[in-house]
């Protein structure tokens, strides 16, 4: 079930990337620790992949949409599990779980081809 058009996914990508970058300061864990760096890494990574994705809001359009969605799913699963993988769940875990699960769900429900791509006959 692919409910989300790629254009909407692009808007969500850029917003999510910026939110991830700001999250440590918004939620009070900007102490140069691993949780902060993971947010920055995934946020900037998401922005970079979005700029390089072959969809309506991509600048270079080098990464196929299915590969982008795989990055979203894997990155989201990693982000959701990271508080327990790296042992900081006693400090902060809920935003990692929520954002990670959101990324995985978006990857599963987004269309696989941009709407400006010619339809196959």
Biopython code that builds the backbone (N, CA, C, O; Angstrom):
import numpy as np
from Bio.PDB.StructureBuilder import StructureBuilder

atoms = [
    (1, "UNK", "N", (0.842, -1.167, 0.000)),
    (1, "UNK", "CA", (0.000, 0.000, 0.000)),
    (1, "UNK", "C", (0.893, 1.238, 0.000)),
    (1, "UNK", "O", (1.506, 1.573, 1.014)),
    (2, "UNK", "N", (0.959, 1.895, -1.117)),
    (2, "UNK", "CA", (1.859, 3.034, -1.317)),
    (2, "UNK", "C", (1.015, 4.312, -1.395)),
    (2, "UNK", "O", (0.627, 4.751, -2.478)),
    (3, "UNK", "N", (0.747, 4.886, -0.248)),
    (3, "UNK", "CA", (-0.180, 6.012, -0.139)),
    (3, "UNK", "C", (0.463, 7.374, -0.315)),
    (3, "UNK", "O", (-0.202, 8.320, -0.738)),
    (4, "UNK", "N", (1.736, 7.491, 0.000)),
    (4, "UNK", "CA", (2.397, 8.797, 0.027)),
    (4, "UNK", "C", (3.105, 9.058, -1.299)),
    (4, "UNK", "O", (3.982, 8.287, -1.688)),
    (5, "UNK", "N", (2.741, 10.132, -1.999)),
    (5, "UNK", "CA", (3.455, 10.475, -3.228)),
    (5, "UNK", "C", (4.902, 10.871, -2.918)),
    (5, "UNK", "O", (5.214, 11.330, -1.819)),
    (6, "UNK", "N", (5.765, 10.683, -3.900)),
    (6, "UNK", "CA", (7.176, 10.985, -3.683)),
    (6, "UNK", "C", (7.416, 12.477, -3.420)),
    (6, "UNK", "O", (8.340, 12.832, -2.688)),
    (7, "UNK", "N", (6.610, 13.334, -3.996)),
    (7, "UNK", "CA", (6.761, 14.779, -3.740)),
    (7, "UNK", "C", (6.518, 15.076, -2.253)),
    (7, "UNK", "O", (7.289, 15.809, -1.633)),
    (8, "UNK", "N", (5.460, 14.514, -1.688)),
    (8, "UNK", "CA", (5.175, 14.701, -0.261)),
    (8, "UNK", "C", (6.283, 14.075, 0.585)),
    (8, "UNK", "O", (6.674, 14.630, 1.612)),
    (9, "UNK", "N", (6.787, 12.919, 0.151)),
    (9, "UNK", "CA", (7.874, 12.269, 0.868)),
    (9, "UNK", "C", (9.101, 13.184, 0.892)),
    (9, "UNK", "O", (9.804, 13.255, 1.900)),
    (10, "UNK", "N", (9.354, 13.876, -0.206)),
    (10, "UNK", "CA", (10.481, 14.802, -0.261)),
    (10, "UNK", "C", (10.343, 15.937, 0.737)),
    (10, "UNK", "O", (11.308, 16.291, 1.413)),
    (11, "UNK", "N", (9.156, 16.510, 0.834)),
    (11, "UNK", "CA", (8.912, 17.578, 1.809)),
    (11, "UNK", "C", (9.153, 17.046, 3.220)),
    (11, "UNK", "O", (9.786, 17.708, 4.043)),
    (12, "UNK", "N", (8.644, 15.844, 3.490)),
    (12, "UNK", "CA", (8.827, 15.230, 4.804)),
    (12, "UNK", "C", (10.308, 14.947, 5.055)),
    (12, "UNK", "O", (10.788, 15.131, 6.174)),
    (13, "UNK", "N", (11.036, 14.503, 4.034)),
    (13, "UNK", "CA", (12.470, 14.241, 4.177)),
    (13, "UNK", "C", (13.230, 15.476, 4.637)),
    (13, "UNK", "O", (13.985, 15.423, 5.608)),
    (14, "UNK", "N", (13.028, 16.581, 3.939)),
    (14, "UNK", "CA", (13.765, 17.795, 4.291)),
    (14, "UNK", "C", (13.366, 18.284, 5.687)),
    (14, "UNK", "O", (14.221, 18.710, 6.463)),
    (15, "UNK", "N", (12.085, 18.225, 6.002)),
    (15, "UNK", "CA", (11.639, 18.611, 7.336)),
    (15, "UNK", "C", (12.195, 17.700, 8.414)),
    (15, "UNK", "O", (12.595, 18.167, 9.481)),
    (16, "UNK", "N", (12.223, 16.390, 8.139)),
    (16, "UNK", "CA", (12.754, 15.425, 9.109)),
    (16, "UNK", "C", (14.248, 15.632, 9.322)),
    (16, "UNK", "O", (14.736, 15.554, 10.449)),
    (17, "UNK", "N", (14.965, 15.893, 8.248)),
    (17, "UNK", "CA", (16.401, 16.144, 8.372)),
    (17, "UNK", "C", (16.690, 17.345, 9.255)),
    (17, "UNK", "O", (17.563, 17.295, 10.122)),
    (18, "UNK", "N", (15.955, 18.421, 9.030)),
    (18, "UNK", "CA", (16.150, 19.624, 9.846)),
    (18, "UNK", "C", (15.728, 19.380, 11.294)),
    (18, "UNK", "O", (16.384, 19.851, 12.223)),
    (19, "UNK", "N", (14.634, 18.644, 11.483)),
    (19, "UNK", "CA", (14.187, 18.321, 12.843)),
    (19, "UNK", "C", (15.227, 17.487, 13.578)),
    (19, "UNK", "O", (15.512, 17.741, 14.749)),
    (20, "UNK", "N", (15.796, 16.495, 12.902)),
    (20, "UNK", "CA", (16.817, 15.661, 13.534)),
    (20, "UNK", "C", (18.031, 16.483, 13.951)),
    (20, "UNK", "O", (18.603, 16.245, 15.015)),
    (21, "UNK", "N", (18.426, 17.437, 13.131)),
    (21, "UNK", "CA", (19.570, 18.287, 13.458)),
    (21, "UNK", "C", (19.263, 19.148, 14.687)),
    (21, "UNK", "O", (20.141, 19.363, 15.523)),
    (22, "UNK", "N", (18.038, 19.637, 14.804)),
    (22, "UNK", "CA", (17.655, 20.499, 15.921)),
    (22, "UNK", "C", (17.246, 19.729, 17.176)),
    (22, "UNK", "O", (17.236, 20.297, 18.268)),
    (23, "UNK", "N", (16.913, 18.456, 17.040)),
    (23, "UNK", "CA", (16.347, 17.665, 18.138)),
    (23, "UNK", "C", (17.152, 17.695, 19.443)),
    (23, "UNK", "O", (16.552, 17.848, 20.507)),
    (24, "UNK", "N", (18.477, 17.556, 19.408)),
    (24, "UNK", "CA", (19.208, 17.589, 20.682)),
    (24, "UNK", "C", (19.025, 18.893, 21.459)),
    (24, "UNK", "O", (18.969, 18.878, 22.689)),
    (25, "UNK", "N", (18.932, 20.010, 20.756)),
    (25, "UNK", "CA", (18.748, 21.298, 21.419)),
    (25, "UNK", "C", (17.295, 21.479, 21.854)),
    (25, "UNK", "O", (17.025, 22.063, 22.904)),
    (26, "UNK", "N", (16.367, 20.982, 21.051)),
    (26, "UNK", "CA", (14.955, 21.096, 21.410)),
    (26, "UNK", "C", (14.604, 20.268, 22.639)),
    (26, "UNK", "O", (13.766, 20.674, 23.444)),
    (27, "UNK", "N", (15.244, 19.104, 22.787)),
    (27, "UNK", "CA", (14.899, 18.192, 23.876)),
    (27, "UNK", "C", (15.934, 18.138, 24.992)),
    (27, "UNK", "O", (15.796, 17.346, 25.925)),
    (28, "UNK", "N", (16.971, 18.972, 24.907)),
    (28, "UNK", "CA", (17.902, 19.122, 26.011)),
    (28, "UNK", "C", (18.962, 18.045, 26.168)),
    (28, "UNK", "O", (19.410, 17.781, 27.284)),
    (29, "UNK", "N", (19.377, 17.411, 25.058)),
    (29, "UNK", "CA", (20.490, 16.472, 25.182)),
    (29, "UNK", "C", (21.645, 16.840, 24.246)),
    (29, "UNK", "O", (22.350, 15.969, 23.737)),
    (30, "UNK", "N", (21.823, 18.148, 24.030)),
    (30, "UNK", "CA", (22.926, 18.655, 23.216)),
    (30, "UNK", "C", (24.161, 18.828, 24.088)),
    (30, "UNK", "O", (24.577, 19.950, 24.378)),
    (31, "UNK", "N", (24.742, 17.708, 24.503)),
    (31, "UNK", "CA", (25.895, 17.732, 25.404)),
    (31, "UNK", "C", (27.144, 17.131, 24.750)),
    (31, "UNK", "O", (28.084, 16.732, 25.436)),
    (32, "UNK", "N", (27.139, 17.074, 23.425)),
    (32, "UNK", "CA", (28.227, 16.513, 22.632)),
    (32, "UNK", "C", (28.405, 15.018, 22.846)),
    (32, "UNK", "O", (29.463, 14.462, 22.550)),
    (33, "UNK", "N", (27.375, 14.377, 23.356)),
    (33, "UNK", "CA", (27.413, 12.931, 23.540)),
    (33, "UNK", "C", (26.921, 12.199, 22.300)),
    (33, "UNK", "O", (26.541, 12.818, 21.306)),
    (34, "UNK", "N", (26.933, 10.894, 22.372)),
    (34, "UNK", "CA", (26.537, 10.065, 21.243)),
    (34, "UNK", "C", (25.112, 10.330, 20.761)),
    (34, "UNK", "O", (24.898, 10.357, 19.549)),
    (35, "UNK", "N", (24.128, 10.526, 21.636)),
    (35, "UNK", "CA", (22.782, 10.813, 21.130)),
    (35, "UNK", "C", (22.739, 12.050, 20.234)),
    (35, "UNK", "O", (22.064, 12.060, 19.205)),
    (36, "UNK", "N", (23.464, 13.086, 20.635)),
    (36, "UNK", "CA", (23.501, 14.304, 19.817)),
    (36, "UNK", "C", (24.140, 14.010, 18.460)),
    (36, "UNK", "O", (23.612, 14.419, 17.426)),
    (37, "UNK", "N", (25.268, 13.306, 18.457)),
    (37, "UNK", "CA", (25.980, 13.038, 17.207)),
    (37, "UNK", "C", (25.179, 12.133, 16.280)),
    (37, "UNK", "O", (25.236, 12.295, 15.061)),
    (38, "UNK", "N", (24.434, 11.184, 16.838)),
    (38, "UNK", "CA", (23.590, 10.327, 15.995)),
    (38, "UNK", "C", (22.486, 11.139, 15.321)),
    (38, "UNK", "O", (22.173, 10.912, 14.152)),
    (39, "UNK", "N", (21.899, 12.079, 16.051)),
    (39, "UNK", "CA", (20.882, 12.948, 15.446)),
    (39, "UNK", "C", (21.471, 13.781, 14.314)),
    (39, "UNK", "O", (20.869, 13.909, 13.247)),
    (40, "UNK", "N", (22.646, 14.345, 14.554)),
    (40, "UNK", "CA", (23.293, 15.159, 13.528)),
    (40, "UNK", "C", (23.672, 14.311, 12.314)),
    (40, "UNK", "O", (23.462, 14.724, 11.174)),
    (41, "UNK", "N", (24.222, 13.140, 12.558)),
    (41, "UNK", "CA", (24.626, 12.254, 11.460)),
    (41, "UNK", "C", (23.427, 11.847, 10.608)),
    (41, "UNK", "O", (23.468, 11.953, 9.382)),
    (42, "UNK", "N", (22.364, 11.384, 11.255)),
    (42, "UNK", "CA", (21.197, 10.959, 10.482)),
    (42, "UNK", "C", (20.523, 12.157, 9.822)),
    (42, "UNK", "O", (20.061, 12.049, 8.686)),
    (43, "UNK", "N", (20.457, 13.300, 10.511)),
    (43, "UNK", "CA", (19.835, 14.487, 9.927)),
    (43, "UNK", "C", (20.550, 14.974, 8.679)),
    (43, "UNK", "O", (19.924, 15.201, 7.644)),
    (44, "UNK", "N", (21.881, 15.136, 8.780)),
    (44, "UNK", "CA", (22.636, 15.574, 7.601)),
    (44, "UNK", "C", (22.656, 14.497, 6.520)),
    (44, "UNK", "O", (22.637, 14.812, 5.330)),
    (45, "UNK", "N", (22.694, 13.227, 6.927)),
    (45, "UNK", "CA", (22.633, 12.133, 5.962)),
    (45, "UNK", "C", (21.325, 12.138, 5.195)),
    (45, "UNK", "O", (21.307, 11.933, 3.981)),
    (46, "UNK", "N", (20.231, 12.371, 5.903)),
    (46, "UNK", "CA", (18.921, 12.420, 5.257)),
    (46, "UNK", "C", (18.840, 13.580, 4.273)),
    (46, "UNK", "O", (18.305, 13.428, 3.174)),
    (47, "UNK", "N", (19.367, 14.737, 4.660)),
    (47, "UNK", "CA", (19.368, 15.885, 3.746)),
    (47, "UNK", "C", (20.205, 15.599, 2.502)),
    (47, "UNK", "O", (19.794, 15.926, 1.388)),
    (48, "UNK", "N", (21.375, 14.990, 2.686)),
    (48, "UNK", "CA", (22.236, 14.679, 1.551)),
    (48, "UNK", "C", (21.585, 13.663, 0.614)),
    (48, "UNK", "O", (21.563, 13.864, -0.600)),
    (49, "UNK", "N", (21.060, 12.584, 1.168)),
    (49, "UNK", "CA", (20.405, 11.570, 0.339)),
    (49, "UNK", "C", (19.208, 12.186, -0.391)),
    (49, "UNK", "O", (18.963, 11.866, -1.554)),
    (50, "UNK", "N", (18.466, 13.062, 0.281)),
    (50, "UNK", "CA", (17.316, 13.715, -0.351)),
    (50, "UNK", "C", (17.746, 14.581, -1.535)),
    (50, "UNK", "O", (17.101, 14.576, -2.583)),
    (51, "UNK", "N", (18.837, 15.320, -1.359)),
    (51, "UNK", "CA", (19.335, 16.148, -2.462)),
    (51, "UNK", "C", (19.774, 15.307, -3.659)),
    (51, "UNK", "O", (19.710, 15.762, -4.801)),
    (52, "UNK", "N", (20.219, 14.081, -3.392)),
    (52, "UNK", "CA", (20.737, 13.224, -4.457)),
    (52, "UNK", "C", (19.710, 12.230, -5.001)),
    (52, "UNK", "O", (20.027, 11.449, -5.897)),
    (53, "UNK", "N", (18.486, 12.250, -4.472)),
    (53, "UNK", "CA", (17.477, 11.270, -4.867)),
    (53, "UNK", "C", (16.768, 11.674, -6.147)),
    (53, "UNK", "O", (16.525, 12.854, -6.400)),
    (54, "UNK", "N", (16.445, 10.682, -6.940)),
    (54, "UNK", "CA", (15.715, 10.880, -8.197)),
    (54, "UNK", "C", (14.215, 10.979, -7.909)),
    (54, "UNK", "O", (13.447, 10.056, -8.177)),
    (55, "UNK", "N", (13.822, 12.146, -7.346)),
    (55, "UNK", "CA", (12.413, 12.471, -7.168)),
    (55, "UNK", "C", (12.242, 13.961, -7.348)),
    (55, "UNK", "O", (13.217, 14.683, -7.561)),
    (56, "UNK", "N", (11.028, 14.420, -7.266)),
    (56, "UNK", "CA", (10.711, 15.800, -7.636)),
    (56, "UNK", "C", (11.535, 16.842, -6.885)),
    (56, "UNK", "O", (11.820, 17.904, -7.439)),
    (57, "UNK", "N", (11.920, 16.573, -5.657)),
    (57, "UNK", "CA", (12.659, 17.559, -4.866)),
    (57, "UNK", "C", (14.151, 17.275, -4.774)),
    (57, "UNK", "O", (14.862, 17.915, -3.999)),
    (58, "UNK", "N", (14.627, 16.317, -5.561)),
    (58, "UNK", "CA", (16.052, 16.021, -5.596)),
    (58, "UNK", "C", (16.782, 17.005, -6.479)),
    (58, "UNK", "O", (16.266, 17.410, -7.520)),
    (59, "UNK", "N", (17.977, 17.394, -6.075)),
    (59, "UNK", "CA", (18.758, 18.353, -6.858)),
    (59, "UNK", "C", (19.563, 17.660, -7.944)),
    (59, "UNK", "O", (19.617, 18.146, -9.074)),
    (60, "UNK", "N", (20.192, 16.529, -7.624)),
    (60, "UNK", "CA", (21.046, 15.845, -8.596)),
    (60, "UNK", "C", (20.365, 14.629, -9.215)),
    (60, "UNK", "O", (20.715, 14.230, -10.326)),
    (61, "UNK", "N", (19.418, 14.047, -8.532)),
    (61, "UNK", "CA", (18.621, 12.917, -9.015)),
    (61, "UNK", "C", (19.494, 11.731, -9.433)),
    (61, "UNK", "O", (19.321, 11.171, -10.516)),
    (62, "UNK", "N", (20.428, 11.359, -8.563)),
    (62, "UNK", "CA", (21.346, 10.253, -8.831)),
    (62, "UNK", "C", (20.940, 8.945, -8.159)),
    (62, "UNK", "O", (21.246, 7.869, -8.672)),
    (63, "UNK", "N", (20.256, 9.022, -7.022)),
    (63, "UNK", "CA", (19.899, 7.833, -6.250)),
    (63, "UNK", "C", (18.469, 7.422, -6.614)),
    (63, "UNK", "O", (17.551, 8.231, -6.474)),
    (64, "UNK", "N", (18.260, 6.196, -7.075)),
    (64, "UNK", "CA", (16.896, 5.756, -7.402)),
    (64, "UNK", "C", (16.000, 5.767, -6.154)),
    (64, "UNK", "O", (16.467, 5.556, -5.035)),
    (65, "UNK", "N", (14.724, 6.012, -6.372)),
    (65, "UNK", "CA", (13.786, 6.089, -5.256)),
    (65, "UNK", "C", (13.773, 4.816, -4.405)),
    (65, "UNK", "O", (13.745, 4.926, -3.179)),
    (66, "UNK", "N", (13.792, 3.618, -4.990)),
    (66, "UNK", "CA", (13.825, 2.419, -4.135)),
    (66, "UNK", "C", (15.057, 2.366, -3.222)),
    (66, "UNK", "O", (14.959, 1.900, -2.087)),
    (67, "UNK", "N", (16.196, 2.832, -3.699)),
    (67, "UNK", "CA", (17.400, 2.863, -2.860)),
    (67, "UNK", "C", (17.231, 3.892, -1.737)),
    (67, "UNK", "O", (17.644, 3.652, -0.602)),
    (68, "UNK", "N", (16.630, 5.022, -2.055)),
    (68, "UNK", "CA", (16.359, 6.037, -1.042)),
    (68, "UNK", "C", (15.460, 5.466, 0.057)),
    (68, "UNK", "O", (15.708, 5.667, 1.246)),
    (69, "UNK", "N", (14.421, 4.757, -0.358)),
    (69, "UNK", "CA", (13.491, 4.187, 0.618)),
    (69, "UNK", "C", (14.165, 3.106, 1.463)),
    (69, "UNK", "O", (13.845, 2.951, 2.642)),
    (70, "UNK", "N", (15.087, 2.366, 0.875)),
    (70, "UNK", "CA", (15.845, 1.371, 1.642)),
    (70, "UNK", "C", (16.719, 2.074, 2.679)),
    (70, "UNK", "O", (16.822, 1.614, 3.816)),
    (71, "UNK", "N", (17.349, 3.187, 2.295)),
    (71, "UNK", "CA", (18.132, 3.985, 3.244)),
    (71, "UNK", "C", (17.248, 4.468, 4.386)),
    (71, "UNK", "O", (17.640, 4.405, 5.551)),
    (72, "UNK", "N", (16.048, 4.953, 4.048)),
    (72, "UNK", "CA", (15.120, 5.419, 5.082)),
    (72, "UNK", "C", (14.768, 4.296, 6.053)),
    (72, "UNK", "O", (14.789, 4.490, 7.268)),
    (73, "UNK", "N", (14.447, 3.129, 5.516)),
    (73, "UNK", "CA", (14.033, 2.003, 6.364)),
    (73, "UNK", "C", (15.180, 1.527, 7.254)),
    (73, "UNK", "O", (14.997, 1.326, 8.455)),
    (74, "UNK", "N", (16.355, 1.348, 6.668)),
    (74, "UNK", "CA", (17.500, 0.885, 7.454)),
    (74, "UNK", "C", (17.955, 1.933, 8.464)),
    (74, "UNK", "O", (18.244, 1.612, 9.617)),
    (75, "UNK", "N", (18.017, 3.176, 8.025)),
    (75, "UNK", "CA", (18.402, 4.260, 8.931)),
    (75, "UNK", "C", (17.398, 4.430, 10.060)),
    (75, "UNK", "O", (17.781, 4.660, 11.207)),
    (76, "UNK", "N", (16.121, 4.318, 9.738)),
    (76, "UNK", "CA", (15.090, 4.433, 10.761)),
    (76, "UNK", "C", (15.158, 3.311, 11.777)),
    (76, "UNK", "O", (15.026, 3.549, 12.978)),
    (77, "UNK", "N", (15.365, 2.081, 11.302)),
    (77, "UNK", "CA", (15.479, 0.937, 12.219)),
    (77, "UNK", "C", (16.706, 1.093, 13.119)),
    (77, "UNK", "O", (16.638, 0.834, 14.320)),
    (78, "UNK", "N", (17.818, 1.513, 12.537)),
    (78, "UNK", "CA", (19.036, 1.738, 13.315)),
    (78, "UNK", "C", (18.823, 2.842, 14.353)),
    (78, "UNK", "O", (19.223, 2.703, 15.509)),
    (79, "UNK", "N", (18.190, 3.937, 13.931)),
    (79, "UNK", "CA", (17.951, 5.065, 14.829)),
    (79, "UNK", "C", (17.036, 4.653, 15.979)),
    (79, "UNK", "O", (17.274, 5.025, 17.128)),
    (80, "UNK", "N", (15.989, 3.885, 15.671)),
    (80, "UNK", "CA", (15.057, 3.434, 16.710)),
    (80, "UNK", "C", (15.740, 2.535, 17.732)),
    (80, "UNK", "O", (15.429, 2.594, 18.922)),
    (81, "UNK", "N", (16.661, 1.713, 17.275)),
    (81, "UNK", "CA", (17.335, 0.757, 18.164)),
    (81, "UNK", "C", (18.569, 1.347, 18.845)),
    (81, "UNK", "O", (19.073, 0.760, 19.802)),
    (82, "UNK", "N", (19.062, 2.476, 18.382)),
    (82, "UNK", "CA", (20.343, 3.004, 18.852)),
    (82, "UNK", "C", (20.422, 3.264, 20.361)),
    (82, "UNK", "O", (21.496, 3.057, 20.928)),
    (83, "UNK", "N", (19.359, 3.702, 21.050)),
    (83, "UNK", "CA", (19.516, 3.896, 22.501)),
    (83, "UNK", "C", (19.900, 2.611, 23.239)),
    (83, "UNK", "O", (20.615, 2.658, 24.239)),
    (84, "UNK", "N", (19.429, 1.479, 22.749)),
    (84, "UNK", "CA", (19.743, 0.202, 23.386)),
    (84, "UNK", "C", (21.031, -0.392, 22.829)),
    (84, "UNK", "O", (21.780, -1.049, 23.552)),
    (85, "UNK", "N", (21.287, -0.161, 21.546)),
    (85, "UNK", "CA", (22.538, -0.653, 20.948)),
    (85, "UNK", "C", (23.758, 0.015, 21.585)),
    (85, "UNK", "O", (24.785, -0.629, 21.800)),
    (86, "UNK", "N", (23.638, 1.306, 21.883)),
    (86, "UNK", "CA", (24.779, 2.074, 22.379)),
    (86, "UNK", "C", (24.683, 2.421, 23.861)),
    (86, "UNK", "O", (25.548, 3.118, 24.392)),
    (87, "UNK", "N", (23.646, 1.943, 24.526)),
    (87, "UNK", "CA", (23.566, 2.067, 25.971)),
    (87, "UNK", "C", (23.220, 3.428, 26.540)),
    (87, "UNK", "O", (23.638, 3.750, 27.653)),
    (88, "UNK", "N", (22.465, 4.238, 25.805)),
    (88, "UNK", "CA", (22.056, 5.514, 26.385)),
    (88, "UNK", "C", (20.545, 5.588, 26.607)),
    (88, "UNK", "O", (19.997, 6.678, 26.765)),
    (89, "UNK", "N", (19.873, 4.441, 26.619)),
    (89, "UNK", "CA", (18.415, 4.418, 26.820)),
    (89, "UNK", "C", (18.009, 4.941, 28.191)),
    (89, "UNK", "O", (16.866, 5.358, 28.375)),
    (90, "UNK", "N", (18.921, 4.926, 29.153)),
    (90, "UNK", "CA", (18.609, 5.466, 30.472)),
    (90, "UNK", "C", (18.535, 6.994, 30.459)),
    (90, "UNK", "O", (17.978, 7.596, 31.377)),
    (91, "UNK", "N", (19.100, 7.630, 29.413)),
    (91, "UNK", "CA", (19.089, 9.100, 29.289)),
    (91, "UNK", "C", (17.994, 9.580, 28.353)),
    (91, "UNK", "O", (17.219, 10.470, 28.704)),
    (92, "UNK", "N", (17.926, 8.996, 27.160)),
    (92, "UNK", "CA", (16.951, 9.422, 26.149)),
    (92, "UNK", "C", (16.688, 8.246, 25.215)),
    (92, "UNK", "O", (17.622, 7.604, 24.735)),
    (93, "UNK", "N", (15.418, 7.968, 24.961)),
    (93, "UNK", "CA", (15.088, 6.878, 24.036)),
    (93, "UNK", "C", (13.825, 7.149, 23.229)),
    (93, "UNK", "O", (13.748, 6.744, 22.069)),
    (94, "UNK", "N", (12.836, 7.818, 23.805)),
    (94, "UNK", "CA", (11.555, 7.981, 23.124)),
    (94, "UNK", "C", (11.666, 8.713, 21.786)),
    (94, "UNK", "O", (11.091, 8.235, 20.808)),
    (95, "UNK", "N", (12.376, 9.854, 21.682)),
    (95, "UNK", "CA", (12.455, 10.504, 20.366)),
    (95, "UNK", "C", (13.149, 9.634, 19.321)),
    (95, "UNK", "O", (12.818, 9.708, 18.138)),
    (96, "UNK", "N", (14.101, 8.816, 19.742)),
    (96, "UNK", "CA", (14.791, 7.924, 18.801)),
    (96, "UNK", "C", (13.833, 6.856, 18.292)),
    (96, "UNK", "O", (13.813, 6.548, 17.100)),
    (97, "UNK", "N", (13.051, 6.299, 19.187)),
    (97, "UNK", "CA", (12.090, 5.270, 18.804)),
    (97, "UNK", "C", (11.009, 5.841, 17.895)),
    (97, "UNK", "O", (10.662, 5.225, 16.888)),
    (98, "UNK", "N", (10.472, 7.008, 18.238)),
    (98, "UNK", "CA", (9.393, 7.613, 17.457)),
    (98, "UNK", "C", (9.881, 8.018, 16.067)),
    (98, "UNK", "O", (9.250, 7.678, 15.067)),
    (99, "UNK", "N", (10.987, 8.733, 16.001)),
    (99, "UNK", "CA", (11.509, 9.185, 14.700)),
    (99, "UNK", "C", (11.933, 7.985, 13.856)),
    (99, "UNK", "O", (11.658, 7.946, 12.656)),
    (100, "UNK", "N", (12.590, 7.019, 14.462)),
    (100, "UNK", "CA", (13.012, 5.831, 13.720)),
    (100, "UNK", "C", (11.831, 5.051, 13.168)),
    (100, "UNK", "O", (11.848, 4.636, 12.009)),
    (101, "UNK", "N", (10.809, 4.848, 13.984)),
    (101, "UNK", "CA", (9.615, 4.130, 13.518)),
    (101, "UNK", "C", (8.918, 4.905, 12.406)),
    (101, "UNK", "O", (8.436, 4.313, 11.440)),
    (102, "UNK", "N", (8.862, 6.230, 12.539)),
    (102, "UNK", "CA", (8.263, 7.069, 11.499)),
    (102, "UNK", "C", (8.999, 6.899, 10.170)),
    (102, "UNK", "O", (8.367, 6.776, 9.121)),
    (103, "UNK", "N", (10.322, 6.893, 10.213)),
    (103, "UNK", "CA", (11.119, 6.722, 8.987)),
    (103, "UNK", "C", (10.836, 5.369, 8.329)),
    (103, "UNK", "O", (10.694, 5.289, 7.108)),
    (104, "UNK", "N", (10.755, 4.324, 9.124)),
    (104, "UNK", "CA", (10.476, 2.986, 8.585)),
    (104, "UNK", "C", (9.082, 2.952, 7.962)),
    (104, "UNK", "O", (8.910, 2.439, 6.856)),
    (105, "UNK", "N", (8.101, 3.487, 8.654)),
    (105, "UNK", "CA", (6.725, 3.488, 8.134)),
    (105, "UNK", "C", (6.641, 4.283, 6.843)),
    (105, "UNK", "O", (6.005, 3.843, 5.886)),
    (106, "UNK", "N", (7.276, 5.452, 6.803)),
    (106, "UNK", "CA", (7.254, 6.259, 5.573)),
    (106, "UNK", "C", (7.891, 5.514, 4.406)),
    (106, "UNK", "O", (7.418, 5.609, 3.273)),
    (107, "UNK", "N", (8.958, 4.776, 4.676)),
    (107, "UNK", "CA", (9.604, 4.006, 3.613)),
    (107, "UNK", "C", (8.661, 2.937, 3.065)),
    (107, "UNK", "O", (8.687, 2.633, 1.873)),
    (108, "UNK", "N", (7.844, 2.380, 3.921)),
    (108, "UNK", "CA", (6.936, 1.307, 3.502)),
    (108, "UNK", "C", (5.704, 1.808, 2.760)),
    (108, "UNK", "O", (5.139, 1.074, 1.949)),
    (109, "UNK", "N", (5.274, 3.038, 3.019)),
    (109, "UNK", "CA", (4.016, 3.507, 2.420)),
    (109, "UNK", "C", (4.205, 4.559, 1.330)),
    (109, "UNK", "O", (3.225, 5.133, 0.856)),
    (110, "UNK", "N", (5.441, 4.819, 0.928)),
    (110, "UNK", "CA", (5.700, 5.806, -0.126)),
    (110, "UNK", "C", (5.746, 5.131, -1.490)),
    (110, "UNK", "O", (6.234, 4.009, -1.626)),
    (111, "UNK", "N", (5.235, 5.822, -2.489)),
    (111, "UNK", "CA", (5.291, 5.332, -3.862)),
    (111, "UNK", "C", (6.738, 5.115, -4.279)),
    (111, "UNK", "O", (7.633, 5.812, -3.803)),
    (112, "UNK", "N", (6.968, 4.166, -5.150)),
    (112, "UNK", "CA", (8.321, 3.767, -5.545)),
    (112, "UNK", "C", (8.895, 4.561, -6.718)),
    (112, "UNK", "O", (10.087, 4.457, -7.008)),
    (113, "UNK", "N", (8.061, 5.351, -7.394)),
    (113, "UNK", "CA", (8.533, 6.134, -8.541)),
    (113, "UNK", "C", (7.965, 7.538, -8.435)),
    (113, "UNK", "O", (6.815, 7.709, -8.028)),
    (114, "UNK", "N", (8.756, 8.552, -8.796)),
    (114, "UNK", "CA", (8.249, 9.927, -8.754)),
    (114, "UNK", "C", (7.120, 10.138, -9.762)),
    (114, "UNK", "O", (7.062, 9.471, -10.794)),
    (115, "UNK", "N", (6.239, 11.060, -9.452)),
    (115, "UNK", "CA", (5.089, 11.295, -10.331)),
    (115, "UNK", "C", (5.488, 11.952, -11.644)),
    (115, "UNK", "O", (4.712, 11.924, -12.599)),
    (116, "UNK", "N", (6.668, 12.538, -11.719)),
    (116, "UNK", "CA", (7.103, 13.141, -12.976)),
    (116, "UNK", "C", (7.869, 12.161, -13.854)),
    (116, "UNK", "O", (8.411, 12.544, -14.890)),
    (117, "UNK", "N", (7.914, 10.894, -13.439)),
    (117, "UNK", "CA", (8.565, 9.848, -14.227)),
    (117, "UNK", "C", (7.541, 9.304, -15.239)),
    (117, "UNK", "O", (6.383, 9.091, -14.879)),
    (118, "UNK", "N", (7.943, 9.082, -16.477)),
    (118, "UNK", "CA", (6.979, 8.559, -17.459)),
    (118, "UNK", "C", (6.474, 7.173, -17.035)),
    (118, "UNK", "O", (7.242, 6.338, -16.558)),
    (119, "UNK", "N", (5.193, 6.952, -17.215)),
    (119, "UNK", "CA", (4.585, 5.671, -16.878)),
    (119, "UNK", "C", (4.992, 4.617, -17.915)),
    (119, "UNK", "O", (5.135, 4.918, -19.101)),
    (120, "UNK", "N", (5.173, 3.390, -17.450)),
    (120, "UNK", "CA", (5.493, 2.286, -18.369)),
    (120, "UNK", "C", (4.237, 1.872, -19.122)),
    (120, "UNK", "O", (3.146, 1.835, -18.552)),
    (121, "UNK", "N", (4.393, 1.567, -20.387)),
    (121, "UNK", "CA", (3.240, 1.171, -21.190)),
    (121, "UNK", "C", (2.805, -0.233, -20.880)),
    (121, "UNK", "O", (1.843, -0.725, -21.470)),
]
sb = StructureBuilder()
sb.init_structure("model")
sb.init_model(0)
sb.init_chain("A")
sb.init_seg("    ")
for serial, (resi, resn, name, xyz) in enumerate(atoms, 1):
    if name == "N":
        sb.init_residue(resn, " ", resi, " ")
    sb.init_atom(name, np.array(xyz, "f"), 0.0, 1.0, " ", f" {name:<3s}", serial, name[0])
structure = sb.get_structure()
